Amino acid sequence: MILLNAGFAFVQEMQAERAVDALASFLPATARVVRDGASAEIAARDLVPGDVLIVAEGERVCADTRITDGTVLLDLSALTGESLPASRSADEDPVVGSL
């Protein structure tokens, strides 16, 4: 019974690793940013706090971000399972929900 349980745990661990790899390949490798007043395209792994992302319609966002201007509709279905886009704006309180 212990060997069977260990086998199931191993299979689940392998599936979890494949899922994480699939999610990582879903994110873009580069980002357009404004850094030190100049626009540049940099590797997503080189993003630092204070970089301003330039995002166009249909693009995927490669980092946690804060909206500074305007309103966007986001497809959060991969995270929440909701089928409708969620609206986010710069005027909203960044802390939403309760503990």
N, CA, C and O of each residue as an XYZ file, in Angstrom:
396
protein
N       0.819     -1.186      0.000
C       0.000      0.000      0.000
C       0.874      1.266      0.000
O       0.561      2.250     -0.670
N       1.958      1.219      0.754
C       2.864      2.369      0.821
C       3.506      2.630     -0.540
O       3.647      3.780     -0.955
N       3.901      1.542     -1.243
C       4.502      1.710     -2.568
C       3.506      2.287     -3.561
O       3.867      3.120     -4.393
N       2.261      1.850     -3.478
C       1.226      2.387     -4.359
C       1.009      3.875     -4.088
O       0.890      4.663     -5.026
N       0.958      4.258     -2.836
C       0.798      5.662     -2.458
C       1.987      6.489     -2.945
O       1.806      7.598     -3.447
N       3.193      5.960     -2.802
C       4.392      6.665     -3.276
C       4.353      6.832     -4.786
O       4.769      7.865     -5.311
N       3.854      5.820     -5.485
C       3.738      5.916     -6.946
C       2.783      7.012     -7.367
O       3.083      7.790     -8.272
N       1.615      7.078     -6.705
C       0.650      8.139     -7.012
C       1.232      9.521     -6.712
O       1.033     10.458     -7.485
N       1.939      9.652     -5.606
C       2.553     10.937     -5.250
C       3.577     11.352     -6.288
O       3.652     12.527     -6.646
N       4.373     10.402     -6.780
C       5.376     10.706     -7.800
C       4.718     11.191     -9.087
O       5.165     12.175     -9.677
N       3.662     10.510     -9.529
C       2.955     10.890    -10.755
C       2.353     12.284    -10.610
O       2.440     13.093    -11.535
N       1.747     12.573     -9.464
C       1.162     13.891     -9.245
C       2.235     14.979     -9.246
O       2.015     16.066     -9.780
N       3.381     14.696     -8.657
C       4.478     15.668     -8.648
C       4.958     15.966    -10.068
O       5.224     17.121    -10.400
N       5.070     14.948    -10.897
C       5.490     15.143    -12.289
C       4.463     15.979    -13.051
O       4.833     16.854    -13.834
N       3.181     15.714    -12.825
C       2.140     16.493    -13.492
C       2.177     17.955    -13.040
O       1.976     18.858    -13.852
N       2.429     18.190    -11.767
C       2.510     19.560    -11.252
C       3.691     20.293    -11.879
O       3.574     21.469    -12.227
N       4.813     19.620    -12.026
C       5.981     20.258    -12.657
C       5.697     20.604    -14.108
O       6.092     21.673    -14.572
N       5.016     19.719    -14.839
C       4.664     20.013    -16.230
C       3.704     21.194    -16.313
O       3.806     22.011    -17.229
N       2.770     21.293    -15.366
C       1.822     22.412    -15.356
C       2.547     23.727    -15.115
O       2.231     24.730    -15.756
N       3.507     23.743    -14.209
C       4.282     24.961    -13.943
C       5.094     25.349    -15.171
O       5.169     26.530    -15.512
N       5.698     24.382    -15.836
C       6.454     24.665    -17.060
C       5.547     25.223    -18.157
O       5.941     26.130    -18.890
N       4.331     24.679    -18.270
C       3.381     25.176    -19.272
C       2.983     26.614    -18.967
O       2.881     27.427    -19.885
N       2.756     26.944    -17.701
C       2.418     28.315    -17.338
C       3.575     29.263    -17.620
O       3.357     30.386    -18.073
N       4.792     28.827    -17.359
C       5.959     29.669    -17.617
C       6.110     29.954    -19.109
O       6.513     31.056    -19.482
N       5.797     28.988    -19.966
C       5.909     29.217    -21.405
C       4.791     30.112    -21.917
O       4.901     30.668    -23.010
N       3.719     30.262    -21.150
C       2.595     31.111    -21.531
C       2.944     32.590    -21.421
O       2.408     33.405    -22.172
N       3.838     32.953    -20.493
C       4.205     34.344    -20.273
C       5.210     34.821    -21.310
O       6.064     34.049    -21.745
N       5.118     36.080    -21.708
C       6.073     36.612    -22.678
C       7.475     36.737    -22.068
O       7.626     36.943    -20.864
N       8.483     36.611    -22.913
C       9.869     36.663    -22.444
C      10.401     38.090    -22.337
O      11.390     38.334    -21.647
N       9.745     39.036    -23.021
C      10.207     40.425    -22.996
C       9.070     41.355    -22.614
O       7.896     40.986    -22.658
N       9.445     42.571    -22.238
C       8.464     43.591    -21.874
C       8.936     44.940    -22.387
O      10.131     45.237    -22.371
N       7.992     45.755    -22.842
C       8.312     47.139    -23.210
C       8.118     47.983    -21.970
O       7.061     47.940    -21.340
N       9.135     48.751    -21.619
C       9.094     49.545    -20.393
C       9.614     50.948    -20.639
O      10.309     51.218    -21.618
N       9.254     51.838    -19.712
C       9.881     53.150    -19.636
C      10.757     53.104    -18.398
O      10.265     52.968    -17.277
N      12.044     53.216    -18.609
C      13.010     53.179    -17.511
C      13.936     54.369    -17.675
O      14.537     54.561    -18.732
N      14.044     55.162    -16.628
C      14.882     56.371    -16.650
C      14.476     57.311    -17.773
O      15.327     57.961    -18.381
N      13.170     57.385    -18.054
C      12.644     58.308    -19.044
C      12.773     57.852    -20.478
O      12.349     58.567    -21.386
N      13.354     56.664    -20.718
C      13.524     56.173    -22.086
C      12.763     54.863    -22.259
O      12.705     54.044    -21.342
N      12.177     54.670    -23.448
C      11.460     53.444    -23.746
C      12.450     52.379    -24.206
O      13.371     52.663    -24.972
N      12.250     51.143    -23.728
C      13.147     50.050    -24.108
C      12.396     48.736    -24.022
O      11.399     48.624    -23.309
N      12.885     47.736    -24.756
C      12.356     46.379    -24.630
C      13.413     45.556    -23.910
O      14.550     45.442    -24.368
N      13.020     44.983    -22.774
C      13.972     44.250    -21.951
C      13.436     42.855    -21.657
O      12.250     42.583    -21.844
N      14.315     41.977    -21.198
C      13.890     40.643    -20.782
C      12.987     40.769    -19.558
O      13.260     41.571    -18.664
N      11.924     39.989    -19.514
C      10.963     40.067    -18.411
C      11.634     39.784    -17.073
O      11.226     40.341    -16.054
N      12.642     38.943    -17.055
C      13.319     38.625    -15.787
C      14.115     39.809    -15.253
O      14.521     39.799    -14.091
N      14.349     40.842    -16.089
C      15.105     42.015    -15.664
C      14.221     43.163    -15.174
O      14.730     44.243    -14.872
N      12.901     42.946    -15.090
C      12.004     43.983    -14.574
C      12.303     44.247    -13.107
O      12.581     43.328    -12.337
N      12.240     45.522    -12.734
C      12.471     45.911    -11.343
C      11.352     46.846    -10.899
O      10.702     47.467    -11.740
N      11.114     46.958     -9.590
C      10.121     47.920     -9.116
C      10.459     49.320     -9.626
O      11.612     49.746     -9.564
N       9.465     50.021    -10.122
C       9.675     51.357    -10.665
C       9.626     51.394    -12.185
O       9.434     52.461    -12.768
N       9.797     50.234    -12.844
C       9.649     50.192    -14.296
C       8.183     50.429    -14.639
O       7.291     49.926    -13.955
N       7.937     51.187    -15.690
C       6.582     51.440    -16.170
C       6.385     50.602    -17.425
O       7.053     50.818    -18.436
N       5.459     49.636    -17.354
C       5.187     48.764    -18.502
C       4.321     49.484    -19.520
O       3.397     50.213    -19.159
N       4.620     49.279    -20.779
C       3.794     49.775    -21.871
C       3.057     48.562    -22.427
O       3.676     47.653    -22.980
N       1.733     48.550    -22.278
C       0.937     47.395    -22.676
C      -0.059     47.822    -23.731
O      -0.764     48.818    -23.565
N      -0.120     47.066    -24.823
C      -1.089     47.324    -25.884
C      -2.190     46.266    -25.832
O      -2.042     45.234    -25.179
N      -3.283     46.532    -26.521
C      -4.419     45.622    -26.536
C      -3.998     44.236    -27.024
O      -3.297     44.101    -28.027
N      -4.439     43.216    -26.297
C      -4.161     41.840    -26.686
C      -2.857     41.271    -26.155
O      -2.602     40.077    -26.314
N      -2.027     42.089    -25.531
C      -0.751     41.599    -25.022
C      -0.923     40.922    -23.671
O      -1.858     41.212    -22.924
N      -0.013     40.026    -23.380
C       0.029     39.388    -22.067
C       0.982     40.185    -21.187
O       1.988     40.711    -21.662
N       0.660     40.267    -19.917
C       1.488     41.008    -18.967
C       2.372     40.004    -18.238
O       1.884     38.992    -17.734
N       3.663     40.282    -18.182
C       4.628     39.323    -17.653
C       5.010     39.580    -16.201
O       5.979     38.997    -15.714
N       4.277     40.434    -15.501
C       4.648     40.751    -14.122
C       3.429     41.262    -13.360
O       2.422     41.637    -13.961
N       3.530     41.274    -12.037
C       2.511     41.941    -11.238
C       2.635     43.429    -11.508
O       3.740     43.971    -11.517
N       1.524     44.084    -11.727
C       1.574     45.500    -12.095
C       0.503     46.285    -11.361
O      -0.418     45.719    -10.772
N       0.642     47.580    -11.410
C      -0.357     48.510    -10.887
C      -0.742     49.427    -12.044
O       0.124     49.976    -12.725
N      -2.037     49.588    -12.258
C      -2.515     50.468    -13.324
C      -2.386     51.906    -12.853
O      -2.893     52.263    -11.790
N      -1.710     52.730    -13.638
C      -1.510     54.125    -13.255
C      -2.450     55.065    -13.987
O      -2.688     56.184    -13.532
N      -2.996     54.615    -15.133
C      -3.853     55.497    -15.912
C      -4.813     54.654    -16.733
O      -4.400     53.675    -17.355
N      -6.095     55.023    -16.743
C      -7.068     54.384    -17.606
C      -7.768     53.199    -16.979
O      -7.694     52.965    -15.772
N      -8.455     52.453    -17.843
C      -9.221     51.282    -17.455
C      -8.935     50.168    -18.448
O      -8.774     50.425    -19.641
N      -8.870     48.937    -17.967
C      -8.632     47.789    -18.847
C      -9.603     46.668    -18.503
O     -10.088     46.571    -17.376
N      -9.878     45.823    -19.497
C     -10.623     44.592    -19.283
C      -9.613     43.456    -19.325
O      -8.843     43.337    -20.278
N      -9.617     42.613    -18.282
C      -8.635     41.539    -18.167
C      -9.304     40.181    -18.257
O     -10.367     39.961    -17.677
N      -8.671     39.267    -18.991
C      -9.121     37.886    -19.040
C      -8.417     37.143    -17.913
O      -7.250     36.773    -18.042
N      -9.119     36.926    -16.818
C      -8.555     36.249    -15.659
C      -8.998     34.791    -15.585
O      -8.907     34.166    -14.529
N      -9.479     34.248    -16.707
C     -10.039     32.905    -16.687
C      -9.017     31.851    -16.270
O      -9.389     30.860    -15.641
N      -7.749     32.035    -16.600
C      -6.735     31.058    -16.197
C      -6.515     31.066    -14.688
O      -6.121     30.054    -14.109
N      -6.768     32.207    -14.053
C      -6.563     32.307    -12.609
C      -7.814     32.003    -11.799
O      -7.755     31.316    -10.780
N      -8.954     32.526    -12.265
C     -10.180     32.441    -11.458
C     -11.234     31.507    -12.034
O     -12.147     31.093    -11.319
N     -11.122     31.169    -13.310
C     -12.128     30.334    -13.938
C     -13.348     31.092    -14.418
O     -14.262     30.496    -14.987
N     -13.377     32.407    -14.196
C     -14.519     33.208    -14.646
C     -14.498     33.321    -16.159
O     -13.432     33.437    -16.764
N     -15.672     33.286    -16.768
C     -15.740     33.326    -18.224
C     -15.801     34.741    -18.785
O     -15.521     34.949    -19.965
N     -16.163     35.718    -17.953
C     -16.270     37.102    -18.414
C     -15.032     37.903    -18.014
O     -14.462     37.668    -16.948
N     -14.611     38.846    -18.860
C     -13.467     39.691    -18.498
C     -13.772     40.544    -17.271
O     -14.916     40.932    -17.032
N     -12.726     40.827    -16.502
C     -12.863     41.659    -15.304
C     -12.331     43.053    -15.609
O     -11.281     43.194    -16.236
N     -13.047     44.077    -15.172
C     -12.632     45.460    -15.384
C     -11.732     45.912    -14.237
O     -12.025     45.658    -13.069
N     -10.634     46.583    -14.582
C      -9.728     47.160    -13.589
C      -9.407     48.588    -14.035
O      -9.275     48.862    -15.227
N      -9.282     49.499    -13.052
C      -8.954     50.879    -13.401
C      -7.972     51.455    -12.415
O      -7.744     50.898    -11.341
N      -7.392     52.578    -12.790
C      -6.422     53.244    -11.934
C      -7.084     53.864    -10.711
O      -6.409     54.135     -9.718
N      -8.390     54.092    -10.767
C      -9.103     54.733     -9.671
C      -9.473     53.792     -8.550
O      -9.838     54.242     -7.465
N      -9.384     52.450     -8.792
C      -9.781     51.475     -7.789
C      -8.751     51.344     -6.691
O      -7.562     51.587     -6.896
N      -9.227     50.956     -5.523
C      -8.347     50.668     -4.396
C      -7.557     49.406     -4.724
O      -8.171     48.401     -5.083
N      -6.201     49.402     -4.619
C      -5.424     48.228     -4.979
C      -5.687     47.014     -4.099
O      -5.407     45.888     -4.511
N      -6.215     47.217     -2.903
C      -6.522     46.088     -2.027
C      -8.009     45.826     -2.129
O      -8.821     46.604     -1.628
N      -8.374     44.710     -2.789
C      -9.764     44.388     -3.018
C     -10.082     43.109     -2.258
O      -9.263     42.191     -2.217
N     -11.262     43.043     -1.659
C     -11.674     41.844     -0.938
C     -11.484     42.007      0.556
O     -11.138     43.077      1.057
N     -11.725     40.901      1.246
C     -11.595     40.924      2.687
C     -10.718     39.772      3.134
O     -10.433     38.855      2.365
N     -10.293     39.830      4.389
C      -9.432     38.762      4.918
C     -10.200     37.546      5.271
O      -9.620     36.561      5.729
